[in-house]
Amino acid sequence: MARELCAISFDLSRQVGVLIDRSGQVRNVIVGDHRQIIIPALGHFRSSSGRLKGLRCIHTHLKGEDLSQDDLLDLLFLRLDLMAVIKINPDGLPEKIYAAHLVPQPIKGCNWSFLPPVSPSGQNIDIRTQIAALENEFARVKPIKDLDSSRDRALLVSVTTASKKQAGESMAELKELVRSDDIIVLDTIIQRRDRINPRFILGKGKLGEIMLAALRLNANLLIFDQELNPSQISSITDHTELRVVDRTQLILDIFARRALSREGKLQIEMAQLKYLLPRLGRRDDALSRLTGGIGGRGPGETKLEIDRRRINDRLSKLAKKLKKVSRERHQRRSRRRKKNLPVISLIGYTNAGKSTLLNTLTNSKIVAEDKLFATLDPTSRRLRFPEDVEVIITDTVGFIRNLPPELMLAFKATLEELHEADILVHVIDVSNSRFPRQIKVVDDILRELGLENIFCLRVLNKIDLVEPEYLEVQQKLYQAEAVCSLNSATFTGFLQKTRQVIGSQRSEVIKQEMAESGVTG
């Protein structure tokens, strides 16, 4: 085979290669140009039954070149068993075979190891035994025990220009999001760069390290802490053959899992379609499938155009349904206003303890979990103060840093309810080391929603998890009340402040009504 490859390559003045599986069968023949071969997509070859692809690539080099950087990157990104080059002598005969394979741990900064050069007729290695031993070595480096094969296994990646501390905090939040989506976290990778790579978002060398980590840990998913554009997702997927998910898509998936109400499901579907629309593949007239039949002859519509039209049609229908839901919600609010019941809305960062606080206040059993976005559907309950003042208290969807704009638009009808509130109770998880940044995120979103003029009472929650001295300092700094949402005995200060604000607002309303009717005090 080596002589045949070299003879054909010599006659054509082109590199020629073959892909051989572990049974020794040639699966592909590749003809390149005088400088390189292009390995085709290998998605249909084995990728789950073993860590390596199950293919070795053997190709010719016309001018006696060593294994190139492109050869070694193909070995890494395609997870080949082996990458080999046959150098051609000036007379067109094979000189020696030069080969390399991946290693579980870098050797002197390299992710591969070179085999001693050997003439084609002098090979004495059982390649299948060697590859099996190599895969066992990958498995031994960092074994992951008791992995549930039905769950996704992810590497978390963050590429950022932010400080080391900010990058660490952001990665910690990404891990919480991933845990909320029932995904196994195998490892985390943070790369700080002065400038983001527009194609891969990270450097090609770092991408190679990530690919090797995925190979070693048997990961099937890459989750990025940043929002990726369509071309970046495509480039990373093509090079790693792993599924790639960005932060926005992860949040949308969590929302899709948690939405229970008809309104919530409509909102999530709209947000997902808006996210998908700009990420549909680009038009390719030469390869597109055309519709036919009467009325569809001629150029017709490409498959891509049909997909876009269907998505736009569905978005239009969803918008109408959500508008109807918004009207129904407005009518419910109107009935509430007629009863003149004050409204208290619980707001805050996701997983701050809003639902637990509502449950304890009203003896309810709303779903409350130690997960991000455990509550998506707004819930209202009645609460009676000791002075026989009755109020409506509502729980809302939690906020998060860089909340996807698609979600902000989709949840517009839900967030409108906050405008009807007499008091916004900002629930803060004081035990979370990132809570000052979370406060800023919530304040920024309130301004974005035009809610900064509604009285906002800050409440530090989970006080049982911090030291009293620390809590006292934070209370003074943020002018906040302190509660443990699991212990109603800690609610005294919070309820007194809330009752005081409601009483003050009622007095102002009465004065205004008297002034309008011409009655003086």
Sequence and secondary structure as in RCSB ss.txt:
>XXXX:A:sequence
MARELCAISFDLSRQVGVLIDRSGQVRNVIVGDHRQIIIPALGHFRSSSGRLKGLRCIHTHLKGEDLSQDDLLDL
LFLRLDLMAVIKINPDGLPEKIYAAHLVPQPIKGCNWSFLPPVSPSGQNIDIRTQIAALENEFARVKPIKDLDSS
RDRALLVSVTTASKKQAGESMAELKELVRSDDIIVLDTIIQRRDRINPRFILGKGKLGEIMLAALRLNANLLIFD
QELNPSQISSITDHTELRVVDRTQLILDIFARRALSREGKLQIEMAQLKYLLPRLGRRDDALSRLTGGIGGRGPG
ETKLEIDRRRINDRLSKLAKKLKKVSRERHQRRSRRRKKNLPVISLIGYTNAGKSTLLNTLTNSKIVAEDKLFAT
LDPTSRRLRFPEDVEVIITDTVGFIRNLPPELMLAFKATLEELHEADILVHVIDVSNSRFPRQIKVVDDILRELG
LENIFCLRVLNKIDLVEPEYLEVQQKLYQAEAVCSLNSATFTGFLQKTRQVIGSQRSEVIKQEMAESGVTG
>XXXX:A:secstr
 HHHHHHHHHHHTS EEEEEETTS EEEEEE  SS       TTS  SSSSS SEEEEEEETT     HHHHHHH
HHTT SEEEEEEE TTS EEEEEEEEEEEEEETTEEEEE   B GGG    HHHHHHHHHHHHHHHS  TT  TT
S EEEEEEEESS HHHHHHHHHHHHHHHHHTT EEEEEEEEE SS BTTTBS HHHHHHHHHHHHHHT  EEEES
S   HHHHHHHHHHH SEEE HHHHHHHHHHHH  SHHHHHHHHHHHHHHHGGGS    TTT  B  STT  TT 
 BHHHHHHHHHHHHHHHHHHHHHHHHHHHHHHHHHHHHTT  EEEEEEBTTSSHHHHHHHHHT      SSTT  
 S EEEEEE TTS EEEEEE   B TT  HHHHHHTHHHHGGGGG SEEEEEEETTSTTHHHHHHHHHHHHHHTT
 TTS EEEEEE GGGS HHHHHHHHHHHT EE BTTBGGG HHHHHHHHHHHHHHHHHHHHHHHHHHT   
